[in-house]
Amino acid sequence: MIQSNQKEKGKKMKTFRCVVENPMGVHARIAALIGQLCVNLKSSVILSCNGKTANGNNVLELLSLGAKKNDVIEIQVEGEN
């Protein structure tokens, strides 16, 4: 669920915030799906949660965020897409 959508002025960057609704949090299958989506983009995708950041292309980094149910994940997309 996307709570807000901001566009940074003067940059081709968008920031989204979403709440983890899955009772199991962001587990391996979800991290793999996110990674597959991001690897095909020309844009840079960075996810942040619990004071940690992860490259959207890196499944292990996504898992290391430790995102649990009701945590807020910030997604920053910068680039052409």
N, C-alpha and C positions, 0 to 999 in steps of 0.2 A: 504494500500500500504506500503510495507516494504521498507524503504530507505536504511538501512544498517544492517549488521549482523556482530557482533563482538563476538569472543570467548575469554574469559579471560584466560590468561596463568596460568597453574597450578591449575585451578579450573574447576569444571563441571558446569560452568555458561555461559549462552548465553544472550546477550543483543540485543534487536531489537528496532528500532524506526519506528513509523508509523505516518502518518498524518491522522487526522480525516477528512473524505470526506463527511460524512453525513451532510446535511444542518441543521439537528436537533441536531447534536453532539452525544455524548454518552448518550442516554436516557434509560429508564427502560428496554425496551425489549432487547436492545443490551447488557446492563450490565448483565441481566439475562443469556443471551447466553454465555457471557464470563465466568460468574460464573459456569455455568453448565460444560463448557469445562475444567475449572481449577480444579473443585472438584474431577474429576476422575483421576487426575495426582498425581503421587507420588512426583513430584517436587514442589518446592515453586515458586509461580508466584507473582511478585510484579510489579505493574504498577505505573508510576509517570507522573504527568502532572501539570503544573502551580504551581510548588513548593510543591505539595501534593503527598502523596503516598497511595496506596491502595493494600490490599491483593486481589489477583485475585478470591478468593473463596467468597468474601464478597460483595454482590450486593450494599449494602448501601455505603460502602467505595468507590466502583467504581463510583457511582453516585456523591459522594462528591468531586470527582476530578474536576467536572465542565468542562469537556472537550467539547469544542465547535468546530465548523467547522474550519479547518486549524490549529488547535492545534496539537502539536507533543506529542505523548505518547511514553514513554520509557517503554519497557517490559523486565524485568529481570527474567530469568528462571534458577533455580539452583536445581540440583538433578539428579535422575536416568533417567527421561524421556528426 
